[in-house]
């Protein structure tokens, strides 16, 4: 037995066994079970096969369409905010003009350590419709009337996107900082010798060599945007936002599966969410050339 464990042929499998088991138990098994349950009516202790009935119901469900539209819109807006802004901040922090880089990195990362629950509660108080809310106090300082921020989509989403940026800008910035540190410094020295301007250096050296990091940040941002739930839930203090302006796909899944105990229908919502996320990410991976046929030089 000891010889078997210490065998060079067996040892690699022993080392990867914990990962394989966790993948099977905590990812593959729930995935397959969720797909199967999406074709069933599930109650406590029993289940009934209903075929594609849940998916047919989803196609006609106006609340689900609202949730999909909100989630996709949130994902696109966060991509516009949480890819270029952290990238530019990373370039600025790693530039020669910035002092105390470590301090700035810590300051930018601290919000990510804050609980989403606490963050959502703080932003709900900041954007409360009463005169005591910090944002309404600012409005009064510039001579404007108080605004019911969270009761309309335009102002409510300002609060939601600010919450998202506050928490995740520093995280994405550190990803880009890591990508910048992997770029060979001699390339920048050669650009300086050739008289390249900072804009030319950014466009012809930094951005192309940051492509792997950019693709990674976009990929995780797509999944994070589509699966957003707790930020909206805490900001509006539940799933009952005015006119469902804060309802997301995961929020609707929670509403049907947990609040209404309709687990089969909730699993169908989850399967559709997975398909949407995979389609969007495959499109962006093909568009960026990460997968698919490679262009010949």
Secondary structure, DSSP 8 states (H G I E B T S, - for coil): -HHHHT-HHHHHHHHHHHHHHHHIIIIIHHHHHHHHHTTEEEETTEEEE-TTHHHHHHHT-HHHHHHHHHHHHHHHHHHHHHTHHHHHHHHHHTSTT---HHHHHHHHHHGGGS-HHHHHHHHHHHT-SSTTSHHHHHHHHTT-----GGGSHHHHHHHHHHHHHHHHHHHHHHHHHHHHHTS-HHHHHHHHHTT--HHHHIIIIIHHHTHHHHHHHHHHHHHHHHT--HHHHHHTTSS--GGGTT--HHHHHHIIIIIS--HHHHHHHHHHHHHHHHHHHHHHHHHTTSSS-----
